[in-house]
Amino acid sequence: MKAFWIAIGLVLILEGLGPMLAPRGWRAMMAEISRFDNNQLRRVGGCLVVAGLVIVYTIIG
């Protein structure tokens, strides 16, 4: 359970770096992503999930 909370904390750190270090660019990226239709968002989300699984598998495996 401790590893789960560490993972959540790391995700929050990484997610916070964009708006903290480059707020203008982050805002522009969010505006562009908001124009995607649902299928495009699903594809992007799916790619991110697969990339995350590959990274975790590579590190653990």
C-alpha positions as CSV (number, residue, x, y, z in Angstrom):
1,M,0.0,0.0,0.0
2,K,2.9,2.3,0.7
3,A,4.2,1.9,-2.9
4,F,0.8,2.9,-4.2
5,W,0.9,6.2,-2.3
6,I,4.5,6.8,-3.5
7,A,3.3,6.3,-7.1
8,I,0.4,8.7,-6.6
9,G,2.8,11.3,-5.1
10,L,5.2,10.9,-8.1
11,V,2.4,11.3,-10.6
12,L,1.3,14.5,-8.8
13,I,4.8,15.8,-8.9
14,L,5.2,15.1,-12.6
15,E,1.8,16.6,-13.4
16,G,2.5,19.7,-11.5
17,L,5.8,20.4,-13.2
18,G,4.2,21.6,-16.5
19,P,2.0,24.4,-15.0
20,M,4.7,25.3,-12.6
21,L,7.6,25.7,-15.0
22,A,5.8,26.7,-18.2
23,P,2.3,27.9,-17.5
24,R,1.8,29.6,-20.9
25,G,2.9,26.6,-22.8
26,W,0.9,24.3,-20.6
27,R,-2.3,26.4,-21.0
28,A,-1.8,26.4,-24.8
29,M,-1.4,22.6,-24.8
30,M,-4.6,22.2,-22.7
31,A,-6.5,24.4,-25.1
32,E,-5.3,22.3,-28.1
33,I,-6.2,19.1,-26.3
34,S,-9.7,20.4,-25.5
35,R,-10.4,20.6,-29.2
36,F,-9.8,16.9,-29.7
37,D,-12.9,14.7,-30.2
38,N,-13.7,11.8,-27.9
39,N,-12.1,9.2,-30.1
40,Q,-8.8,11.2,-30.3
41,L,-8.8,11.6,-26.6
42,R,-9.4,7.8,-26.1
43,R,-6.5,7.0,-28.5
44,V,-4.1,9.4,-26.6
45,G,-5.2,8.0,-23.3
46,G,-4.8,4.4,-24.5
47,C,-1.3,5.2,-25.8
48,L,-0.4,6.8,-22.4
49,V,-1.6,3.7,-20.6
50,V,0.3,1.3,-22.8
51,A,3.5,3.5,-22.5
52,G,3.1,3.4,-18.7
53,L,2.6,-0.3,-18.7
54,V,5.7,-0.9,-20.8
55,I,7.8,1.3,-18.4
56,V,6.5,-0.5,-15.3
57,Y,7.0,-3.9,-16.9
58,T,10.5,-3.0,-18.0
59,I,11.4,-1.8,-14.5
60,I,9.8,-4.6,-12.5
61,G,10.3,-7.4,-15.0
